[in-house]
Amino acid sequence: DAKTTQPPSMDCAEGRAANLPCNHSTISGNEYVYWYRQIHSQGPQYIIHGLKNNETNEMASLIITEDRKSSTLILPHATLRDTAVYYCIVRIYAGGTSYGKLTFGQGTILTVHP
Amino acid sequence: DTAVSQTPKYLVTQMGNDKSIKCEQNLGHDTMYWYKQDSKKFLKIMFSYNNKELIINETVPNRFSPKSPDKAHLNLHINSLELGDSAVYFCASSRQGQGNTEAFFGQGTRLTVV
């Protein structure tokens, strides 16, 4: 799985958009970008994933650059409950010998303040 | 309706003891995992089972023995517990194949070895 690089921490004001960057310059053509988050004392939670097109769901938007070497997770209106560690993970979509294995890095600690 | 449930949530035990952590998922998934999160908050995969068959074993000491009696359960038995085994253990499940294969995590079991 490709290595990812994220800033160790970020701050965001409540109600504003939180933009979390991720670099994955060694990503291969069949690897997807996944985002998970871990709220304190809970298990990781899936947010969104994408291959090359931008994606949006009820939680967030994912913007992937055209060369696929970086991406940005956008929480459009951050709330205090969005304070968590956000993990950007690159992996093959499904099947194969990885069988859905997730390789977590250090992630970005996002703190949303009032 | 908890999707992935682990028991117990907290476990305090003495060195040298043998203990088990249970995990059950009601999502109909065919793949289950155990992850370990150490004191530095690094999340790392330990095992993966697909249809009750061991798929991934990430060089975990053989004191750790996962058991999958059926697709909905993956238990973790640990023999001769050591201080370094203290961590939070997360169970997860996902579906293989096409479509959304996001992983769902349990709430974690905090193991403290004294």
Interface residues (C-beta under 8 A of the other chain):
Chain A: Y34 Y36 Q38 S41 Q42 G43 P44 Q45 Y46 H49 V85 Y87 Y93 A94 G95 T97 S98 Y99 G100 K101 L102 T103 F104 Q106
Chain B: V4 T31 Y33 Y35 K41 F42 L43 K44 I45 S48 N50 I55 I56 F90 A92 S94 Q96 G97 Q98 T101 E102 A103 F104 F105 G106 Q107 G108
